[in-house]
Amino acid sequence: MKQDKETKDLLQDVRIPAGLVDLKGTLELPSGCRRVVVFAHGSGSSRFSPRNRFVARGLSDRRIGTLLLDLLTPEEDLVYRTRFDINLLATRLVYVTECLAMRPDLKTVSIGLFGASTGAAAALETAAEAGPLIRAVVSRGGRPDLAEAHLHLVRCPTLLIVGGDDKDVLKFNQDALRSLTCEKQLAVVPGATHLFEESGKLEDVTRLAGDWFERHL
């Protein structure tokens, strides 16, 4: 655990029990934060994803706590089929959010989810299953079609962020927007592709996500 003596911000590696496995993550809690966002990365990525870490830093600047974690063990992540087992990922994400809510220092915080690619499907399914525990969801370049059967059960405000040049994924998100019955919005970032690698595009994602979480958490 690392704690800054000036700001009392907390940065620590954590292990979270999720059924038969322990999941590894990095928890950052800015001093006095009342919101925490859990990140679910896409297949083939990890909690060290530079894109999610970039967004997490932007949220931290707004005094929003973040938890970057891996929903699969290193051995499980080697199995292609397991990477796309959305039910498994969502089940573990439910464990994680329930564990966070039980921490004495987090009992009064609001919890949101940020999902990328397949992680977005897991986040949406988790929101459907966890009910009022999840207060907001943001999807970046997500695959909500992989959680299609659960979309109508999502009750929390949901923001879908898609690159304007990511045509196939944009279609998936347009279809998902029609299936969602909660407060919802589709934000299309012009000129961005799937990974938002173009200059300034990831900053746009961070601003959109930060505004959404500040409004709804």
Secondary structure, 3 states (H helix, E strand, C coil): CEECCCCCCEEEEEEEEECCEEEEEEEEECCCCCEEEEEECCCCCCCCCHHHHHHHHHHHHCCCEEEEECCCCCCHHHCHHHHCCHHHHHHHHHHHHHHHHHCHHHCCCEEEEEEECHHHHHHHHHHHHHHHHEEEEEEECCCHHHHHHHHHHCCCCEEEEEECCCHHHHHHHHHHHHHCCCCEEEEEECCCCCCCCCCCHHHHHHHHHHHHHHHHC
